[in-house]
C-alpha cells in the first residue's frame, strides 16, 4: 500500500510517499526557519501562506522521486491536529481535495502519533515501550501498548522543553531556533559553571521548565558577561536533559518496560541522545533514537502512522476538521 503523507502543522511543509509502512520512497521537507528567524519565532499567518506556496511543488517533486503518479497512491494521510490552525488547514484542504479527486481513502492523523511512529521507522518496535515525545510544543511521556493504545504517564505543566530552549536562546542572544543553537554553543561550555534548578514535582512524572528559564534570567542579571555564553548554554542544556532523562528512566522503572523510544525535535539534541543511551545501558533498557531528520516534523512519520491507523480503524470521511489543540490519548 503506497501512502501519501502530508504534514503542515507548524513551519515545515512536508510531503512523503511511503510503501507498506516501511519503505520511504520520498520524504521532502521545506523549512521556514530563515523566514521566522527574523522575528525570533513562528508567525502563524506567514507559515500558512508559505505552506500554500510550497505544496504543489513539493508534491510534484515527491512523485518524481518516488517514480510514481497520483493514480498509484492508495491512501492519503494528513496531520489535522494539533498545531497552528491556519497551517493545518492548508494541509487538510489539500489532502481532502486530492482524496475527493482521486477517490482515495483518507485518514486524519494526530501529530504526536506521527512522532511516535518515527521510533518504528528507526527500528521496528516491540510493544509495550515507553516513549518520550519532546519538541517545541510538547513534552510528554506515554506507555505505548500498541499503535492504537497509549497510556499517558506525564506531560509538561507549563513550557515544553523545546519552548524552554527557544526562550533561553533569546535571553542569551543566540538566535532561532533555540534547541540547535544552544546545543552547538554548549559543546564548548562547562555545564557545572552555574547551578540551575531541576523541577522534581514530588512523585509525579510531569515536567516543568518555566522556573528554569527564570533562574537563567536571574543568573544573567547577576553575573552578566562574567560567564561565557557557552557556559550558560551548557548549564541550561544539562538542566533540561537531567530532568528529561531522570523522568524517562523513572517511567521505565514504574512500568517495568525495558524498551524506550524518544521522538520530536528535541530528540535531535546531542546531549539528550548521549545521556539516554548511557542511562539506558546501565539499566538494561534498549533505547531507540530516530535519525535527526526523523526527529523534526516530516511527512514520512505521518504516512507511517496513517498506514497503521488505516489498517486498524479504516478510513475517515471528509468531514474531519483541523484542530489547534488536542491531547494524545
VOBA-1610 file (N, C-alpha, C; in pm, whole numbers, padded with zeros to 5 digits, always signed):
BEGIN
Unk+00084-00119+00000Unk+00000+00000+00000Unk+00088+00125+00000Unk+00070+00210-00101Unk+00150+00331-00112Unk+00072+00448-00050Unk+00134+00510+00052Unk+00067+00616+00128Unk+00132+00751+00099Unk+00047+00850+00069Unk+00092+00987+00055Unk+00073+01057+00188Unk+00183+01103+00250Unk+00177+01172+00377Unk+00190+01322+00359Unk+00110+01397+00436Unk+00112+01544+00428Unk+00124+01601+00569Unk+00223+01685+00591Unk+00248+01746+00722Unk+00265+01897+00708Unk+00181+01974+00780Unk+00191+02121+00776Unk+00144+02181+00908Unk+00179+02117+01019Unk+00124+02159+01148Unk+00188+02286+01204Unk+00310+02317+01159Unk+00377+02437+01212Unk+00447+02512+01099Unk+00578+02504+01093Unk+00650+02583+00993Unk+00731+02499+00895Unk+00710+02367+00894Unk+00773+02281+00795Unk+00665+02223+00704Unk+00680+02246+00574Unk+00591+02183+00477Unk+00657+02054+00432Unk+00585+01943+00443Unk+00648+01815+00408Unk+00550+01724+00335Unk+00601+01659+00231Unk+00526+01560+00154Unk+00611+01434+00148Unk+00550+01319+00175Unk+00623+01192+00170Unk+00538+01086+00101Unk+00607+00989+00047Unk+00541+00871-00010Unk+00610+00750+00051Unk+00530+00667+00121Unk+00583+00552+00193Unk+00505+00427+00152Unk+00577+00321+00122Unk+00515+00197+00077Unk+00509+00095+00190Unk+00389+00044+00218Unk+00366-00060+00318Unk+00419-00024+00457Unk+00415+00103+00491Unk+00451+00146+00624Unk+00598+00132+00659Unk+00682+00107+00561Unk+00823+00082+00591Unk+00917+00146+00489Unk+00886+00132+00360Unk+00977+00178+00256Unk+00949+00324+00221Unk+01041+00413+00259Unk+01027+00556+00231Unk+01078+00583+00090Unk+00985+00613+00000Unk+01020+00639-00139Unk+01051+00787-00163Unk+00994+00874-00081Unk+01023+01018-00087Unk+00983+01079+00046Unk+01062+01176+00090Unk+01030+01249+00214Unk+01093+01388+00203Unk+01015+01481+00149Unk+01066+01614+00121Unk+01015+01713+00225Unk+01105+01801+00268Unk+01072+01899+00371Unk+01117+02037+00325Unk+01026+02133+00332Unk+01061+02272+00305Unk+01054+02348+00437Unk+01170+02390+00486Unk+01178+02458+00615Unk+01158+02609+00599Unk+01097+02670+00699Unk+01078+02814+00701Unk+01166+02882+00807Unk+01268+02814+00855Unk+01350+02866+00965Unk+01406+03005+00933Unk+01459+03022+00813Unk+01520+03151+00778Unk+01419+03265+00786Unk+01296+03237+00748Unk+01192+03341+00749Unk+01155+03377+00892Unk+01130+03277+00977Unk+01084+03303+01112Unk+01197+03344+01206Unk+01321+03321+01164Unk+01435+03367+01245Unk+01437+03519+01254Unk+01379+03586+01155Unk+01377+03732+01154Unk+01292+03787+01268Unk+01193+03710+01312Unk+01104+03755+01420Unk+01129+03678+01549Unk+01220+03581+01546Unk+01252+03505+01666Unk+01147+03403+01703Unk+01058+03370+01611Unk+00953+03272+01638Unk+00860+03263+01519Unk+00775+03161+01519Unk+00687+03136+01405Unk+00571+03235+01404Unk+00553+03301+01291Unk+00437+03389+01269Unk+00331+03306+01196Unk+00219+03273+01261Unk+00122+03179+01203Unk+00074+03213+01063Unk+00040+03339+01036Unk-00011+03376+00904Unk+00094+03356+00794Unk+00218+03390+00826Unk+00325+03371+00728Unk+00348+03222+00704Unk+00345+03143+00811Unk+00364+02998+00798Unk+00258+02937+00706Unk+00132+02974+00726Unk+00023+02920+00644Unk+00041+02959+00497Unk+00079+03083+00473Unk+00098+03130+00336Unk+00210+03052+00266Unk+00319+03028+00339Unk+00431+02955+00280Unk+00396+02809+00252Unk+00314+02749+00339Unk+00267+02612+00311Unk+00193+02608+00177Unk+00103+02704+00157Unk+00025+02708+00034Unk+00115+02727-00088Unk+00219+02808-00074Unk+00310+02833-00185Unk+00392+02708-00222Unk+00429+02630-00123Unk+00522+02519-00144Unk+00454+02387-00179Unk+00326+02374-00148Unk+00263+02242-00153Unk+00272+02175-00290Unk+00228+02243-00395Unk+00223+02181-00528Unk+00362+02141-00577Unk+00459+02229-00552Unk+00597+02199-00594Unk+00649+02075-00522Unk+00628+02067-00391Unk+00677+01952-00316Unk+00608+01823-00359Unk+00477+01831-00383Unk+00402+01713-00427Unk+00458+01662-00559Unk+00482+01753-00653Unk+00537+01714-00783Unk+00674+01650-00767Unk+00760+01711-00685Unk+00894+01657-00664Unk+00890+01520-00595Unk+00797+01502-00502Unk+00786+01374-00431Unk+00745+01263-00526Unk+00651+01292-00614Unk+00607+01191-00711Unk+00720+01152-00806Unk+00798+01252-00845Unk+00913+01223-00933Unk+01015+01136-00860Unk+01045+01174-00734Unk+01144+01098-00658Unk+01098+00955-00632Unk+00967+00938-00609Unk+00913+00804-00582Unk+00886+00726-00710Unk+00900+00792-00823Unk+00878+00730-00955Unk+00738+00672-00965Unk+00641+00754-00927Unk+00501+00711-00937Unk+00414+00831-00971Unk+00286+00805-00999Unk+00191+00910-01026Unk+00084+00913-00918Unk-00003+01013-00922Unk-00110+01021-00823Unk-00202+00900-00827Unk-00217+00841-00946Unk-00304+00723-00958Unk-00247+00603-00884Unk-00116+00606-00852Unk-00052+00495-00782Unk-00066+00506-00630Unk-00118+00619-00583Unk-00137+00639-00440Unk-00260+00562-00393Unk-00245+00486-00284Unk-00356+00405-00232Unk-00425+00469-00113Unk-00355+00556-00040Unk-00409+00615+00082Unk-00344+00751+00104Unk-00423+00845+00156Unk-00371+00977+00190Unk-00378+00995+00342Unk-00268+01033+00403Unk-00261+01056+00547Unk-00218+01199+00571Unk-00293+01273+00653Unk-00263+01414+00674Unk-00271+01450+00822Unk-00177+01532+00868Unk-00185+01585+01003Unk-00301+01683+01012Unk-00394+01658+01105Unk-00505+01752+01123Unk-00510+01811+01263Unk-00418+01764+01353Unk-00419+01811+01491Unk-00294+01761+01562Unk-00248+01831+01667Unk-00270+01972+01696Unk-00168+02054+01619Unk-00181+02187+01624Unk-00087+02271+01553Unk-00144+02409+01531Unk-00077+02487+01449Unk-00127+02619+01411Unk-00245+02600+01317Unk-00359+02655+01351Unk-00481+02623+01279Unk-00474+02659+01131Unk-00418+02776+01099Unk-00406+02815+00958Unk-00314+02722+00881Unk-00203+02684+00944Unk-00108+02593+00879Unk-00172+02455+00857Unk-00241+02406+00959Unk-00309+02277+00946Unk-00412+02278+00834Unk-00485+02387+00823Unk-00592+02395+00723Unk-00539+02385+00581Unk-00418+02434+00558Unk-00359+02422+00424Unk-00341+02275+00388Unk-00279+02200+00478Unk-00257+02058+00451Unk-00385+01979+00443Unk-00478+02005+00535Unk-00605+01931+00537Unk-00686+01959+00412Unk-00692+02084+00369Unk-00767+02119+00248Unk-00707+02051+00125Unk-00576+02053+00116Unk-00509+01989+00002Unk-00533+01839+00003Unk-00524+01778+00122Unk-00543+01633+00132Unk-00686+01593+00096Unk-00783+01667+00145Unk-00924+01637+00113Unk-00951+01652-00036Unk-00893+01756-00096Unk-00913+01779-00239Unk-00858+01662-00320Unk-00738+01617-00284Unk-00678+01503-00354Unk-00761+01376-00334Unk-00804+01353-00210Unk-00884+01233-00182Unk-01013+01232-00263Unk-01077+01348-00272Unk-01203+01358-00346Unk-01181+01339-00496Unk-01078+01406-00548Unk-01050+01398-00691Unk-01008+01257-00734Unk-00923+01194-00651Unk-00868+01064-00686Unk-00953+00947-00639Unk-01057+00979-00558Unk-01142+00875-00499Unk-01058+00776-00417Unk-00970+00834-00333Unk-00883+00755-00249Unk-00923+00770-00103Unk-00903+00668-00020Unk-00931+00681+00123Unk-00835+00778+00190Unk-00881+00838+00300Unk-00802+00938+00370Unk-00811+00913+00521Unk-00702+00942+00592Unk-00703+00933+00739Unk-00646+01062+00796Unk-00708+01110+00904Unk-00661+01228+00976Unk-00574+01182+01091Unk-00450+01230+01097Unk-00351+01179+01190Unk-00316+01283+01295Unk-00311+01239+01421Unk-00263+01324+01530Unk-00112+01340+01514Unk-00065+01464+01523Unk+00077+01493+01501Unk+00169+01411+01590Unk+00131+01393+01716Unk+00218+01319+01809Unk+00218+01170+01779Unk+00109+01119+01722Unk+00109+00980+01676Unk+00216+00962+01568Unk+00228+01065+01484Unk+00333+01060+01381Unk+00471+01057+01442Unk+00495+01141+01543Unk+00627+01140+01607Unk+00658+01002+01667Unk+00560+00941+01731Unk+00583+00808+01790Unk+00614+00707+01680Unk+00549+00722+01564Unk+00576+00631+01452Unk+00719+00644+01403Unk+00781+00761+01426Unk+00921+00779+01384Unk+01014+00684+01457Unk+00976+00643+01577Unk+01056+00544+01652Unk+01056+00411+01576Unk+00941+00374+01521Unk+00930+00249+01445Unk+01005+00258+01313Unk+01012+00378+01255Unk+01090+00396+01133Unk+01238+00371+01162Unk+01283+00417+01279Unk+01423+00399+01317Unk+01456+00252+01340Unk+01362+00181+01401Unk+01383+00040+01436Unk+01248-00023+01467Unk+01213-00135+01403Unk+01084-00198+01431Unk+01066-00220+01581Unk+00956-00168+01633Unk+00938-00169+01778Unk+00869-00296+01826Unk+00891-00325+01954Unk+00817-00430+02023Unk+00736-00364+02133Unk+00612-00404+02146Unk+00525-00347+02249Unk+00533-00430+02376Unk+00511-00365+02491Unk+00495-00220+02509Unk+00631-00151+02517Unk+00632-00019+02498Unk+00752+00059+02522Unk+00712+00197+02574Unk+00804+00256+02648Unk+00783+00393+02697Unk+00838+00489+02592Unk+00762+00594+02563Unk+00806+00690+02463Unk+00803+00832+02519Unk+00913+00903+02500Unk+00921+01045+02535Unk+00903+01125+02407Unk+00796+01204+02402Unk+00771+01294+02289Unk+00814+01433+02334Unk+00918+01486+02273Unk+00976+01611+02324Unk+01010+01703+02207Unk+00939+01816+02202Unk+00953+01906+02088Unk+00933+02050+02132Unk+00914+02140+02035Unk+00892+02279+02067Unk+00759+02305+02135Unk+00661+02222+02107Unk+00529+02243+02165Unk+00482+02135+02260Unk+00559+02026+02271Unk+00512+01912+02351Unk+00627+01850+02429Unk+00599+01810+02552Unk+00689+01726+02630Unk+00601+01630+02708Unk+00597+01504+02664Unk+00506+01406+02719Unk+00572+01268+02727Unk+00530+01191+02825Unk+00570+01051+02837Unk+00447+00964+02820Unk+00460+00858+02738Unk+00349+00766+02714Unk+00397+00623+02725Unk+00311+00538+02774Unk+00331+00394+02764Unk+00256+00350+02638Unk+00329+00305+02539Unk+00269+00266+02411Unk+00247+00115+02413Unk+00121+00075+02425Unk+00087-00067+02432Unk+00065-00127+02293Unk+00018-00045+02201Unk+00001-00083+02061Unk-00012+00047+01983Unk-00024+00037+01851Unk-00034+00159+01772Unk-00165+00233+01799Unk-00262+00166+01856Unk-00390+00232+01884Unk-00418+00249+02033Unk-00326+00204+02118Unk-00348+00213+02262Unk-00225+00272+02332Unk-00245+00389+02393Unk-00138+00457+02464Unk-00190+00503+02600Unk-00104+00498+02699Unk-00140+00544+02834Unk-00052+00663+02869Unk-00111+00782+02889Unk-00030+00899+02927Unk+00032+00878+03066Unk+00159+00908+03078Unk+00231+00893+03205Unk+00267+01027+03267Unk+00295+01125+03184Unk+00333+01257+03234Unk+00343+01355+03120Unk+00327+01484+03151Unk+00340+01588+03050Unk+00383+01718+03118Unk+00428+01813+03040Unk+00471+01940+03098Unk+00351+02017+03154Unk+00376+02085+03264Unk+00271+02167+03325Unk+00280+02311+03279Unk+00384+02344+03205Unk+00399+02482+03155Unk+00469+02480+03020Unk+00596+02516+03016Unk+00670+02519+02890Unk+00707+02379+02844Unk+00706+02358+02714Unk+00766+02238+02657Unk+00918+02257+02657Unk+00993+02148+02647Unk+01139+02157+02651Unk+01193+02241+02535Unk+01136+02219+02416Unk+01181+02297+02301Unk+01150+02444+02315Unk+01035+02475+02375Unk+00999+02614+02402Unk+01096+02676+02501Unk+01135+02599+02602Unk+01232+02647+02700Unk+01366+02679+02634Unk+01409+02593+02541Unk+01533+02620+02468Unk+01521+02749+02385Unk+01406+02770+02321Unk+01386+02892+02243Unk+01396+03016+02331Unk+01332+03011+02449Unk+01335+03126+02540Unk+01475+03150+02594Unk+01546+03042+02625Unk+01682+03057+02675Unk+01774+03117+02567Unk+01755+03072+02444Unk+01837+03124+02334Unk+01814+03273+02314Unk+01689+03317+02332Unk+01661+03461+02321Unk+01731+03538+02433Unk+01727+03484+02555Unk+01796+03550+02666Unk+01946+03561+02642Unk+02000+03460+02575Unk+02145+03456+02551Unk+02184+03519+02417Unk+02081+03570+02342Unk+02107+03632+02212Unk+02177+03537+02115Unk+02132+03412+02115Unk+02196+03311+02031Unk+02124+03291+01897Unk+02000+03337+01887Unk+01927+03319+01762Unk+01815+03218+01773Unk+01761+03181+01657Unk+01644+03093+01648Unk+01669+02989+01538Unk+01620+02865+01554Unk+01552+02808+01671Unk+01649+02776+01785Unk+01598+02781+01908Unk+01683+02774+02025Unk+01752+02641+02047Unk+01682+02531+02022Unk+01740+02400+02050Unk+01872+02375+01981Unk+01878+02385+01849Unk+02005+02360+01778Unk+02116+02458+01815Unk+02081+02589+01831Unk+02188+02686+01860Unk+02244+02667+02000Unk+02158+02632+02096Unk+02208+02606+02231Unk+02292+02478+02233Unk+02249+02378+02158Unk+02324+02252+02151Unk+02464+02276+02096Unk+02474+02358+01992Unk+02606+02387+01934Unk+02690+02472+02028Unk+02630+02573+02087Unk+02705+02662+02177Unk+02752+02588+02301Unk+02669+02497+02350Unk+02701+02424+02474Unk+02818+02328+02457Unk+02852+02296+02334Unk+02958+02197+02308Unk+03091+02238+02368Unk+03115+02369+02380Unk+03243+02416+02434Unk+03229+02475+02574Unk+03112+02457+02636Unk+03087+02515+02767Unk+03103+02417+02881Unk+03103+02469+03003Unk+03112+02391+03124Unk+02974+02385+03189Unk+02911+02268+03190Unk+02775+02257+03244Unk+02767+02277+03395Unk+02882+02278+03461Unk+02884+02296+03607Unk+02919+02440+03646Unk+02929+02527+03545Unk+02972+02665+03571Unk+02871+02741+03657Unk+02742+02720+03631Unk+02639+02781+03714Unk+02540+02672+03758Unk+02477+02694+03871Unk+02381+02598+03923Unk+02239+02642+03889Unk+02171+02558+03814Unk+02032+02585+03776Unk+01941+02478+03835Unk+01817+02511+03867Unk+01729+02415+03935Unk+01675+02306+03843Unk+01635+02196+03903Unk+01566+02086+03836Unk+01432+02068+03906Unk+01323+02086+03833Unk+01190+02073+03894Unk+01155+01924+03907Unk+01142+01875+04029Unk+01114+01733+04053Unk+00964+01704+04059Unk+00883+01800+04103Unk+00737+01784+04110Unk+00696+01662+04190Unk+00755+01650+04307Unk+00721+01543+04403Unk+00732+01406+04338Unk+00623+01327+04342Unk+00628+01190+04291Unk+00572+01179+04150Unk+00558+01291+04081Unk+00492+01294+03950Unk+00593+01273+03837Unk+00543+01222+03726Unk+00623+01212+03604Unk+00600+01333+03513Unk+00532+01435+03564Unk+00513+01559+03488Unk+00643+01639+03485Unk+00646+01736+03393Unk+00763+01822+03375Unk+00727+01967+03402Unk+00827+02048+03432Unk+00809+02192+03443Unk+00942+02259+03409Unk+00937+02355+03315Unk+01059+02423+03273Unk+01053+02574+03286Unk+00938+02630+03327Unk+00926+02775+03334Unk+01018+02834+03441Unk+01033+02765+03553Unk+01121+02813+03659Unk+01267+02811+03618Unk+01304+02717+03534Unk+01441+02708+03485Unk+01477+02830+03401Unk+01383+02872+03316Unk+01406+02991+03234Unk+01425+03115+03324Unk+01341+03125+03427Unk+01353+03239+03519Unk+01486+03237+03593Unk+01531+03117+03633Unk+01659+03104+03702Unk+01775+03148+03611Unk+01766+03114+03483Unk+01869+03157+03388Unk+01871+03310+03377Unk+01753+03369+03369Unk+01744+03515+03362Unk+01809+03581+03483Unk+01784+03528+03601Unk+01843+03584+03722Unk+01995+03569+03723Unk+02044+03456+03674Unk+02189+03437+03666Unk+02252+03537+03570Unk+02183+03563+03460Unk+02233+03661+03362Unk+02236+03800+03423Unk+02132+03833+03498Unk+02126+03964+03562Unk+02233+03979+03670Unk+02266+03868+03736Unk+02363+03870+03845Unk+02507+03869+03793Unk+02534+03779+03699Unk+02673+03758+03655Unk+02707+03822+03522Unk+02607+03840+03437Unk+02629+03905+03307Unk+02737+03838+03226Unk+02829+03919+03173Unk+02933+03868+03085Unk+03052+03805+03159Unk+03042+03797+03291Unk+03148+03730+03366Unk+03153+03581+03330Unk+03040+03530+03286Unk+03029+03389+03246Unk+03005+03385+03095Unk+03071+03294+03026Unk+03059+03288+02879Unk+02923+03235+02836Unk+02883+03270+02715Unk+02760+03217+02658Unk+02763+03065+02655Unk+02879+03009+02625Unk+02891+02863+02616Unk+02862+02797+02751Unk+02910+02858+02859Unk+02886+02803+02992Unk+02738+02814+03031Unk+02678+02929+03000Unk+02534+02943+03024Unk+02456+02837+02946Unk+02490+02822+02819Unk+02419+02728+02732Unk+02437+02584+02782Unk+02559+02549+02819Unk+02587+02413+02866Unk+02513+02383+02996Unk+02509+02481+03086Unk+02440+02462+03213Unk+02289+02448+03192Unk+02235+02529+03103Unk+02092+02521+03075Unk+02057+02388+03007Unk+02136+02351+02908Unk+02110+02224+02839Unk+02115+02107+02936Unk+02214+02107+03024Unk+02227+01996+03118Unk+02109+01989+03214Unk+02057+02105+03254Unk+01942+02108+03344Unk+01819+02048+03277Unk+01795+02084+03151Unk+01682+02029+03077Unk+01700+01879+03056Unk+01818+01839+03013Unk+01845+01698+02985Unk+01834+01614+03112Unk+01886+01664+03224Unk+01877+01590+03350Unk+01733+01551+03381Unk+01642+01646+03368Unk+01501+01620+03401Unk+01440+01522+03301Unk+01465+01544+03172Unk+01409+01456+03070Unk+01455+01311+03090Unk+01584+01294+03118Unk+01640+01159+03133Unk+01590+01094+03262Unk+01592+01167+03372Unk+01551+01108+03500Unk+01404+01066+03498Unk+01319+01151+03442Unk+01176+01116+03433Unk+01154+00998+03339Unk+01229+00994+03230Unk+01215+00885+03134Unk+01255+00751+03196Unk+01367+00750+03267Unk+01413+00626+03330Unk+01319+00584+03443Unk+01264+00682+03515Unk+01167+00651+03620Unk+01040+00592+03560Unk+00998+00643+03443Unk+00880+00587+03375Unk+00903+00442+03336Unk+01022+00412+03288Unk+01055+00273+03253Unk+01052+00185+03377Unk+01106+00236+03488Unk+01106+00160+03612Unk+00964+00132+03660Unk+00879+00233+03659Unk+00743+00217+03710Unk+00659+00122+03625Unk+00683+00124+03495Unk+00604+00037+03405Unk+00668-00099+03384Unk+00794-00113+03422Unk+00865-00238+03402Unk+00913-00258+03259Unk+00908-00151+03178Unk+00948-00161+03038Unk+01099-00159+03023Unk+01148-00244+02938Unk+01290-00246+02905Unk+01315-00192+02764Unk+01212-00130+02707Unk+01224-00069+02574Unk+01178+00076+02585Unk+01254+00165+02521Unk+01227+00308+02533Unk+01257+00376+02400Unk+01171+00471+02362Unk+01194+00549+02241Unk+01177+00697+02271Unk+01250+00779+02199Unk+01237+00924+02213Unk+01214+00982+02074Unk+01130+01085+02064Unk+01098+01141+01933Unk+01063+01288+01948Unk+01052+01359+01837Unk+01027+01502+01840Unk+01156+01579+01818Unk+01144+01708+01790Unk+01261+01788+01753Unk+01373+01788+01854Unk+01340+01790+01984Unk+01444+01793+02087Unk+01519+01661+02096Unk+01461+01554+02039Unk+01530+01425+02037Unk+01659+01431+01957Unk+01673+01535+01873Unk+01796+01552+01796Unk+01907+01615+01879Unk+01877+01656+02002Unk+01978+01716+02088Unk+02087+01614+02120Unk+02211+01649+02093Unk+02321+01553+02105Unk+02340+01504+02249Unk+02327+01595+02346Unk+02347+01557+02486Unk+02234+01469+02535Unk+02111+01497+02494Unk+01998+01413+02535Unk+02015+01271+02483Unk+02051+01258+02357Unk+02073+01125+02300Unk+02182+01051+02375Unk+02293+01120+02401Unk+02406+01059+02471Unk+02366+01010+02610Unk+02297+01096+02686Unk+02258+01061+02822Unk+02156+00948+02826Unk+02059+00951+02737Unk+01957+00846+02735Unk+02020+00709+02706Unk+02109+00705+02610Unk+02174+00579+02576Unk+02261+00530+02693Unk+02333+00622+02757Unk+02417+00586+02872Unk+02333+00531+02986Unk+02229+00605+03025Unk+02145+00564+03137Unk+02068+00437+03104Unk+02023+00425+02980Unk+01952+00305+02941Unk+02041+00182+02948Unk+02165+00196+02902Unk+02261+00085+02906Unk+02285+00038+03050Unk+02299+00133+03141Unk+02323+00099+03281Unk+02206+00024+03343Unk+02085+00049+03293Unk+01964-00012+03350Unk+01911-00128+03267Unk+01981-00163+03160Unk+01936-00272+03075Unk+01814-00236+02992Unk+01802-00108+02957Unk+01689-00059+02877Unk+01738-00030+02736Unk+01668-00087+02638Unk+01705-00064+02498Unk+01645+00070+02454Unk+01730+00163+02415Unk+01688+00299+02378Unk+01696+00316+02227Unk+01587+00366+02167Unk+01583+00392+02024Unk+01568+00542+02000Unk+01659+00598+01923Unk+01655+00741+01887Unk+01652+00751+01735Unk+01549+00810+01677Unk+01544+00826+01531Unk+01656+00914+01479Unk+01684+00901+01351Unk+01780+00992+01287Unk+01729+01136+01300Unk+01819+01234+01302Unk+01777+01374+01321Unk+01666+01419+01226Unk+01671+01377+01099Unk+01569+01418+01004Unk+01431+01365+01043Unk+01429+01250+01111Unk+01303+01192+01154Unk+01255+01248+01288Unk+01342+01322+01356Unk+01301+01389+01480Unk+01221+01515+01450Unk+01255+01580+01339Unk+01184+01702+01301Unk+01047+01667+01245Unk+00963+01770+01223Unk+00833+01747+01161Unk+00854+01700+01017Unk+00801+01584+00984Unk+00816+01532+00848Unk+00695+01446+00812Unk+00671+01433+00684Unk+00550+01363+00638Unk+00567+01211+00635Unk+00691+01161+00637Unk+00710+01016+00638Unk+00649+00955+00764Unk+00671+01022+00878Unk+00615+00970+01004Unk+00462+00976+01001Unk+00405+01075+00934Unk+00259+01084+00922Unk+00206+00974+00832Unk+00279+00944+00726Unk+00238+00836+00636Unk+00240+00701+00706Unk+00345+00677+00786Unk+00355+00550+00859Unk+00245+00539+00963Unk+00223+00647+01039Unk+00116+00646+01139Unk-00020+00629+01072Unk-00041+00696+00959Unk-00167+00684+00887Unk-00191+00544+00833Unk-00085+00481+00786Unk-00094+00344+00736Unk-00142+00249+00846Unk-00082+00260+00963Unk-00120+00172+01074Unk-00261+00205+01124Unk-00294+00333+01124Unk-00428+00374+01166Unk-00534+00320+01071Unk-00505+00323+00942Unk-00600+00273+00842Unk-00620+00123+00855Unk-00511+00049+00878Unk-00524-00097+00895Unk-00605-00131+01019Unk-00596-00046+01121Unk-00664-00074+01247Unk-00809-00027+01248Unk-00834+00093+01192Unk-00967+00153+01206Unk-01035+00189+01075Unk-00964+00175+00964Unk-01023+00212+00836Unk-01009+00361+00808Unk-01075+00406+00702Unk-01062+00545+00656Unk-01155+00638+00733Unk-01123+00767+00728Unk-01211+00871+00780Unk-01295+00925+00664Unk-01409+00987+00696Unk-01480+01057+00589Unk-01425+01198+00577Unk-01476+01273+00483Unk-01419+01404+00455Unk-01471+01515+00545Unk-01540+01478+00652Unk-01598+01580+00740Unk-01505+01621+00854Unk-01387+01558+00867Unk-01299+01593+00980Unk-01245+01734+00965Unk-01215+01795+01079Unk-01166+01933+01083Unk-01018+01941+01118Unk-00961+02056+01097Unk-00830+02090+01153Unk-00853+02138+01296Unk-00772+02086+01390Unk-00793+02116+01532Unk-00663+02168+01591Unk-00671+02286+01654Unk-00549+02351+01704Unk-00490+02279+01824Unk-00574+02224+01911Unk-00524+02164+02036Unk-00604+02039+02068Unk-00533+01929+02085Unk-00597+01805+02127Unk-00491+01713+02188Unk-00516+01669+02310Unk-00420+01581+02379Unk-00417+01445+02312Unk-00302+01380+02320Unk-00288+01245+02269Unk-00326+01147+02378Unk-00423+01060+02347Unk-00464+00959+02445Unk-00460+00822+02379
//
